Amino acid sequence: MTEWSARTDSRLAGLPVPQSAAKTLVLGLGNPILSDDGVGIHVVRAVAGRCQQADVDFAETSVGGLRLLEIIAGYRRVILVDAIQTPDGCPGALYRLHPNDLRASLHTGSSHDLTLPSALALGRGLGLPLPQDDAITILAVEVEDTLTFGEQCSHPVQAAIPQLVQRVLAEIGTPAGP
């Protein structure tokens, strides 16, 4: 998998560099050409267009594990927006989680792709300036199709996007508006 970024406005960057430790990063995770897997990217793009707060940065990436650390390093607070698949999940269901809620991953096949809690522990052990676990919020939507090539999310996931956008806006303290 290769790293990529996209810009939809002047405030959306692939790898932001925070100007102060007081900043919040809203990070969309996923691949926008793999149907539901791109939901985090779609949500962050929508939120970035509605938020005018100078202390909030927006970014998107398709990386995880150790590679995620360089993106979130230096931020006081991070909100990750991503797709999730749980054993008995209902597509379109929304979740609010923290790193320690994620003990397993479908994509942990080697030491290069650790779970989020393991990557955070390793990064902190190496002295990286990472936010504390309670300052990392994961907003996720249950998905049904992350393997089909396509830029559109499935109907249940597409229907959940406006509600997830509102939840991200509430997390960063931006009025929901129309």
N, C-alpha and C positions, 0 to 999 in steps of 0.2 A: 504494500500500500504506500502511495506517495503522499507527501504533505502538500496541501494546497491552501489557498485562501482566496476570498473574493471580497470585493468592496461594493456595497450598494449605496453608500453615502460617505461623506468625508469623515464620519466618526466610526466607521466599521473597518477594522484592520485585521490582518491575518495574525500577526505577532506583535501586539501592543507592548510598549515599554512604559510602565507607569511612571508618572512624574513625581508621585508622592506615595508614601505607604498608606495614605488615607483613602486611596481609590478602591472602587469596586469594579470587578471584571464580570461581565455577563458573557459567557462562552457557550456558543452553540456547537454541539458535537454531532458528527455524522457525515454521511455522504449523500449530497442532494441528488445524485443520479441513481440511487438505490431505493427508490420509492419511500417507504416509511422511515428508513434509516436517516433521511434528510430532515426529519421534523425539527430537530434542534436548530438546524441552520435556518429553516423557514421562520421559526418563532423569533430567533434573535434578530433577523433582518427586520421583522415587523416591529419589534420593540425598539430597535435602534432608530427607526423612523419616527417614533413617538416620544422619545426621551430627550430632553434638552439639558440634562444635568451634567455639569462639567466634571463631576467626580465619579462618573461612570464611563467605563470603556466597554466596547463591544468587539468581539472577535469570533471567528469560527474556525474549526479545525476538524480533521478526520483522524487525529492521532489520539492515543490513550496511553495509560501506563506511565513509564518513565518519560516518554516524549512530551507528556502533558505538563510536566514539572516546569520546564523552561518557559512555558506560556503563562502559568499562574504565579511564578516566582515574583515577589515584590508587591503583590497585591495584599491588602488588608482583608478583603472579602471577595469571595468568588461564588457566582451562581452558575452552575452547569445546567444546560438544557439539553436533554438527550432522549433517545428512544430507549425503551426497556421491554424485555420479554420475561415474564414470570410464568411459572408452571401453570397456574390456573387463571391467568390474567384475562381481562376482557378488553379487547382493542378499544382505545379511546379513553380508558381510565387514566386518571392523573395521579401522580405520586409526588410527595415532598419528602426527600430523604437527606441523609448526611452520610459521609464516607463510611462510617462503621456499619451502616445498614447494608453495604455492598460487600459481602464476604466472598462471593463467587462471581465468575464471569465466564461467558461462553467463549471469550477470545483470549483466555490466558493459556497459551500453549507453550510458552517458553519464558526464560528469565528476562527476555526483552519486552515482554508485555505483562507486567504485574497488575494485580488488582489495584484499584485506587488507594485503599488503605495501606497496602504494602509499598506502593510507590511513594506515598506521602511520608511514611516512616523512614524509608531509605533516604529521601531527599532531605528530611530534617536531620537525619544522622550525619549527612554530608555537609550540613550547615547552610542549606539553601533557605532563603527568607520566604517561607511558605505560610499561608494563612493557617490558623488553628482549625481543627476539625469542625468546631462549632461555628466557624465563620465560612464554611463551605456548604452551600445548599445545592442539592440536586433536584431539579424539577424535571420530571420525566413523564412521558405518555406511553402507555402500553400500545405496542404495535403488533401488526400481524404479518407484514411482508417486508423483509429487509434484504431480499435477494433478487428481486425482479428489477431489471434496468428500467428506469422511468423517473421523471422529475415530479410526478404527482403522488401524493400520499393516498393511501386507501381511504374510502369514505369515512369510516369511524375515526381515523386519525385526523383527517382533514377537518372533520366536524369539531374535534377537540382543540384545534389550534387557537381559535379566538379566546377560549377559556384559559389556555396555558399562557397566552400573551398577557391576559389580565393578571394572572398570578405572578408573572415576572415583574410587571409594572408595580404590583403591590409590594413585592419583595424589595424593590429599589426605591419605593416611596414616591413613585410618579403617579399623579391622578390618572385614573383609568380613561376618562373622557369617552368620546364617541368611537 
